[in-house]
């Protein structure tokens, strides 16, 4: 029988790679229109740099958590930390896509 930690870790890695794929389109290709909260009055380069960069960090965290779960198993404290970090980074990404901190 397959260890549930292996399945769960693999799912986290696949989800993290999906996040990284979309984040790289935003950050490196300038496709800020892919961000749900992008305000068209915001400079696309600014939004791509900050919102895309924040999304890249989110993807890296999810992949790192998946690898950690594959190797060491499930720990609820780490999952709670990941969820909190993702919520904070998601909020920051929405702020950046809306133009927070952009010099007008």
MDAnalysis code that builds the backbone (N, CA, C; Angstrom):
import MDAnalysis as mda
import numpy as np

u = mda.Universe.empty(312, n_residues=104, atom_resindex=np.repeat(np.arange(104), 3), trajectory=True)
u.add_TopologyAttr("name", ["N", "CA", "C"] * 104)
u.add_TopologyAttr("resid", np.arange(1, 105))
u.add_TopologyAttr("resname", ["UNK", "UNK", "UNK", "UNK", "UNK", "UNK", "UNK", "UNK", "UNK", "UNK", "UNK", "UNK", "UNK", "UNK", "UNK", "UNK", "UNK", "UNK", "UNK", "UNK", "UNK", "UNK", "UNK", "UNK", "UNK", "UNK", "UNK", "UNK", "UNK", "UNK", "UNK", "UNK", "UNK", "UNK", "UNK", "UNK", "UNK", "UNK", "UNK", "UNK", "UNK", "UNK", "UNK", "UNK", "UNK", "UNK", "UNK", "UNK", "UNK", "UNK", "UNK", "UNK", "UNK", "UNK", "UNK", "UNK", "UNK", "UNK", "UNK", "UNK", "UNK", "UNK", "UNK", "UNK", "UNK", "UNK", "UNK", "UNK", "UNK", "UNK", "UNK", "UNK", "UNK", "UNK", "UNK", "UNK", "UNK", "UNK", "UNK", "UNK", "UNK", "UNK", "UNK", "UNK", "UNK", "UNK", "UNK", "UNK", "UNK", "UNK", "UNK", "UNK", "UNK", "UNK", "UNK", "UNK", "UNK", "UNK", "UNK", "UNK", "UNK", "UNK", "UNK", "UNK"])
u.atoms.positions = np.array([
    [0.834, -1.177, 0.000],
    [0.000, 0.000, 0.000],
    [0.888, 1.254, 0.000],
    [0.416, 2.284, -0.672],
    [1.182, 3.524, -0.789],
    [0.977, 4.373, 0.459],
    [2.062, 4.937, 0.939],
    [2.007, 5.814, 2.102],
    [1.206, 7.077, 1.763],
    [0.235, 7.448, 2.576],
    [-0.562, 8.652, 2.293],
    [0.276, 9.929, 2.217],
    [1.404, 9.955, 2.929],
    [2.270, 11.125, 2.868],
    [2.869, 11.305, 1.477],
    [3.122, 10.197, 0.787],
    [3.654, 10.290, -0.569],
    [2.620, 10.874, -1.529],
    [1.391, 10.431, -1.389],
    [0.325, 10.951, -2.254],
    [0.088, 12.420, -1.965],
    [-0.035, 12.760, -0.688],
    [-0.288, 14.139, -0.304],
    [0.864, 15.051, -0.730],
    [2.087, 14.608, -0.507],
    [3.248, 15.406, -0.915],
    [3.294, 15.612, -2.414],
    [2.964, 14.576, -3.173],
    [2.947, 14.706, -4.628],
    [1.872, 15.682, -5.089],
    [0.712, 15.655, -4.442],
    [-0.359, 16.591, -4.789],
    [0.070, 18.023, -4.492],
    [0.712, 18.247, -3.349],
    [1.196, 19.587, -3.020],
    [2.220, 20.067, -4.041],
    [3.097, 19.171, -4.477],
    [4.106, 19.567, -5.463],
    [3.456, 19.923, -6.790],
    [2.494, 19.137, -7.231],
    [1.803, 19.436, -8.492],
    [1.071, 20.774, -8.401],
    [0.413, 21.023, -7.284],
    [-0.282, 22.309, -7.102],
    [0.715, 23.465, -7.071],
    [1.836, 23.263, -6.410],
    [2.867, 24.302, -6.367],
    [3.438, 24.594, -7.741],
    [3.611, 23.556, -8.553],
    [4.114, 23.764, -9.915],
    [3.094, 24.509, -10.773],
    [1.806, 24.244, -10.539],
    [0.769, 24.988, -11.260],
    [0.805, 26.466, -10.871],
    [0.970, 26.740, -9.580],
    [1.080, 28.126, -9.122],
    [2.313, 28.780, -9.726],
    [3.424, 28.061, -9.735],
    [4.661, 28.601, -10.309],
    [4.512, 28.879, -11.800],
    [3.783, 28.028, -12.498],
    [3.577, 28.251, -13.933],
    [2.828, 29.539, -14.203],
    [1.727, 29.743, -13.495],
    [0.966, 30.978, -13.673],
    [1.746, 32.190, -13.182],
    [2.439, 32.036, -12.055],
    [3.222, 33.149, -11.506],
    [4.349, 33.558, -12.448],
    [4.962, 32.587, -13.105],
    [6.043, 32.923, -14.038],
    [5.504, 33.654, -15.260],
    [4.296, 33.310, -15.688],
    [3.684, 34.064, -16.788],
    [3.445, 35.511, -16.383],
    [3.017, 35.724, -15.159],
    [2.772, 37.083, -14.682],
    [4.087, 37.826, -14.475],
    [5.028, 37.201, -13.777],
    [6.258, 37.888, -13.390],
    [7.236, 38.072, -14.549],
    [7.403, 37.061, -15.379],
    [8.447, 37.118, -16.399],
    [7.941, 37.508, -17.782],
    [6.700, 37.190, -18.080],
    [6.133, 37.504, -19.400],
    [5.241, 38.742, -19.373],
    [4.988, 39.275, -18.171],
    [4.179, 40.472, -18.061],
    [2.696, 40.263, -18.294],
    [2.214, 39.052, -18.130],
    [0.795, 38.745, -18.358],
    [-0.025, 39.054, -17.105],
    [-0.023, 40.328, -16.701],
    [-0.731, 40.717, -15.486],
    [-2.241, 40.574, -15.639],
    [-2.713, 40.469, -16.862],
    [-4.147, 40.267, -17.069],
    [-4.611, 38.912, -16.523],
    [-3.692, 38.021, -16.226],
    [-4.053, 36.727, -15.640],
    [-4.394, 36.845, -14.156],
    [-3.974, 37.934, -13.527],
    [-4.257, 38.135, -12.109],
    [-5.691, 38.634, -11.964],
    [-6.450, 37.988, -11.101],
    [-7.874, 38.292, -10.965],
    [-8.132, 39.712, -10.478],
    [-7.237, 40.271, -9.684],
    [-7.458, 41.588, -9.102],
    [-6.662, 42.688, -9.783],
    [-6.192, 42.453, -10.987],
    [-5.391, 43.456, -11.679],
    [-6.260, 44.643, -12.080],
    [-5.811, 45.826, -11.689],
    [-6.475, 47.073, -12.058],
    [-5.729, 47.641, -13.254],
    [-6.439, 47.870, -14.350],
    [-5.796, 48.286, -15.594],
    [-5.172, 49.674, -15.524],
    [-5.483, 50.448, -14.483],
    [-4.861, 51.755, -14.339],
    [-3.456, 51.658, -13.737],
    [-3.092, 50.478, -13.245],
    [-1.779, 50.250, -12.641],
    [-0.767, 49.925, -13.735],
    [0.444, 50.432, -13.573],
    [1.525, 50.137, -14.511],
    [1.744, 48.621, -14.569],
    [1.662, 48.037, -15.769],
    [1.813, 46.577, -15.879],
    [3.165, 46.068, -15.395],
    [4.222, 46.836, -15.581],
    [5.547, 46.401, -15.127],
    [5.592, 46.319, -13.600],
    [4.977, 47.296, -12.938],
    [4.927, 47.281, -11.477],
    [4.137, 46.069, -10.979],
    [2.959, 45.880, -11.554],
    [2.113, 44.754, -11.131],
    [2.787, 43.419, -11.421],
    [3.452, 43.313, -12.568],
    [4.135, 42.064, -12.901],
    [5.259, 41.775, -11.915],
    [6.009, 42.821, -11.566],
    [7.142, 42.631, -10.668],
    [6.672, 42.222, -9.271],
    [5.724, 42.956, -8.711],
    [5.354, 42.727, -7.324],
    [4.301, 41.635, -7.143],
    [3.236, 41.678, -7.916],
    [2.206, 40.642, -7.786],
    [2.736, 39.307, -8.283],
    [3.471, 39.320, -9.393],
    [4.055, 38.086, -9.910],
    [5.123, 37.523, -8.989],
    [5.930, 38.404, -8.423],
    [6.957, 37.957, -7.485],
    [6.360, 37.332, -6.235],
    [5.281, 37.935, -5.750],
    [4.596, 37.379, -4.586],
    [4.009, 36.007, -4.916],
    [3.457, 35.865, -6.103],
    [2.909, 34.572, -6.515],
    [4.021, 33.528, -6.666],
    [5.187, 33.950, -7.124],
    [6.317, 33.017, -7.208],
    [6.709, 32.497, -5.835],
    [6.722, 33.383, -4.849],
    [7.035, 32.955, -3.483],
    [5.995, 31.959, -2.985],
    [4.728, 32.206, -3.311],
    [3.669, 31.279, -2.911],
    [3.901, 29.893, -3.525],
    [4.220, 29.855, -4.808],
    [4.468, 28.582, -5.470],
    [5.662, 27.846, -4.883],
    [6.733, 28.586, -4.594],
    [7.918, 27.965, -4.002],
    [7.624, 27.404, -2.623],
    [6.823, 28.118, -1.838],
    [6.449, 27.607, -0.516],
    [5.656, 26.307, -0.619],
    [4.736, 26.245, -1.558],
    [3.915, 25.044, -1.712],
    [4.771, 23.859, -2.173],
    [5.666, 24.087, -3.111],
    [6.555, 23.006, -3.564],
    [7.460, 22.552, -2.420],
    [8.016, 23.509, -1.674],
    [8.888, 23.153, -0.546],
    [8.122, 22.356, 0.506],
    [6.868, 22.749, 0.762],
    [6.062, 22.000, 1.725],
    [5.803, 20.585, 1.215],
    [5.519, 20.440, -0.067],
    [5.287, 19.116, -0.634],
    [6.511, 18.222, -0.529],
    [7.668, 18.771, -0.814],
    [8.908, 17.991, -0.696],
    [9.149, 17.607, 0.757],
    [8.901, 18.542, 1.668],
    [9.086, 18.258, 3.082],
    [8.136, 17.159, 3.555],
    [6.908, 17.202, 3.058],
    [5.943, 16.172, 3.452],
    [6.308, 14.810, 2.866],
    [6.847, 14.791, 1.665],
    [7.310, 13.520, 1.087],
    [8.402, 12.891, 1.940],
    [9.300, 13.715, 2.427],
    [10.467, 13.199, 3.143],
    [10.205, 12.897, 4.615],
    [9.406, 13.750, 5.269],
    [9.287, 13.637, 6.730],
    [7.877, 13.378, 7.236],
    [6.890, 13.383, 6.361],
    [5.527, 13.106, 6.798],
    [4.756, 14.365, 7.161],
    [3.497, 14.147, 7.501],
    [2.570, 15.236, 7.785],
    [2.755, 15.767, 9.198],
    [2.754, 17.105, 9.319],
    [2.718, 17.761, 10.622],
    [1.699, 18.882, 10.545],
    [0.678, 18.842, 11.386],
    [-0.390, 19.838, 11.288],
    [0.082, 21.270, 11.529],
    [1.111, 21.473, 12.358],
    [1.602, 22.819, 12.616],
    [2.189, 23.439, 11.351],
    [2.893, 22.640, 10.574],
    [3.478, 23.155, 9.337],
    [2.413, 23.456, 8.296],
    [1.392, 22.624, 8.232],
    [0.295, 22.904, 7.314],
    [-0.416, 24.194, 7.702],
    [-0.633, 24.395, 8.988],
    [-1.260, 25.633, 9.454],
    [-0.382, 26.835, 9.110],
    [0.920, 26.703, 9.275],
    [1.837, 27.782, 8.912],
    [1.804, 28.076, 7.423],
    [1.732, 27.031, 6.612],
    [1.649, 27.212, 5.163],
    [0.365, 27.937, 4.785],
    [-0.744, 27.535, 5.364],
    [-2.027, 28.174, 5.042],
    [-2.011, 29.650, 5.430],
    [-1.483, 29.961, 6.605],
    [-1.405, 31.363, 7.035],
    [-0.499, 32.152, 6.095],
    [0.656, 31.594, 5.744],
    [1.571, 32.281, 4.831],
    [0.922, 32.510, 3.474],
    [0.198, 31.525, 2.960],
    [-0.466, 31.676, 1.676],
    [-1.571, 32.724, 1.727],
    [-2.302, 32.791, 2.827],
    [-3.333, 33.811, 2.968],
    [-2.731, 35.217, 2.986],
    [-1.650, 35.398, 3.728],
    [-0.993, 36.707, 3.800],
    [-0.421, 37.090, 2.439],
    [0.266, 36.161, 1.787],
    [0.852, 36.453, 0.479],
    [-0.218, 36.692, -0.584],
    [-1.326, 35.989, -0.493],
    [-2.425, 36.212, -1.426],
    [-2.990, 37.619, -1.263],
    [-3.147, 38.044, -0.029],
    [-3.636, 39.397, 0.235],
    [-2.658, 40.444, -0.309],
    [-1.358, 40.233, -0.073],
    [-0.353, 41.157, -0.600],
    [-0.374, 41.196, -2.123],
    [-0.522, 40.045, -2.739],
    [-0.569, 39.985, -4.203],
    [-1.761, 40.773, -4.739],
    [-2.910, 40.661, -4.071],
    [-4.085, 41.429, -4.479],
    [-3.846, 42.922, -4.332],
    [-3.184, 43.310, -3.240],
    [-2.876, 44.730, -3.048],
    [-1.958, 45.246, -4.151],
    [-0.912, 44.494, -4.462],
    [0.039, 44.919, -5.494],
    [-0.622, 44.983, -6.868],
    [-1.485, 44.027, -7.161],
    [-2.178, 44.037, -8.463],
    [-3.128, 45.218, -8.568],
    [-3.605, 45.704, -7.429],
    [-4.495, 46.862, -7.424],
    [-3.755, 48.184, -7.401],
    [-2.434, 48.149, -7.288],
    [-1.643, 49.367, -7.347],
    [-1.140, 49.865, -6.024],
    [-1.267, 49.099, -4.939],
    [-0.783, 49.527, -3.643],
    [0.726, 49.744, -3.687],
    [1.178, 50.917, -3.278],
    [2.601, 51.211, -3.235],
    [3.185, 51.701, -4.538],
    [2.406, 51.765, -5.574],
    [2.929, 52.254, -6.869],
    [3.053, 53.766, -6.809],
    [4.189, 54.266, -7.230],
    [4.374, 55.715, -7.300],
    [3.589, 56.298, -8.452],
    [2.681, 57.178, -8.152],
    [1.802, 57.722, -9.186],
    [2.436, 58.937, -9.826],
])
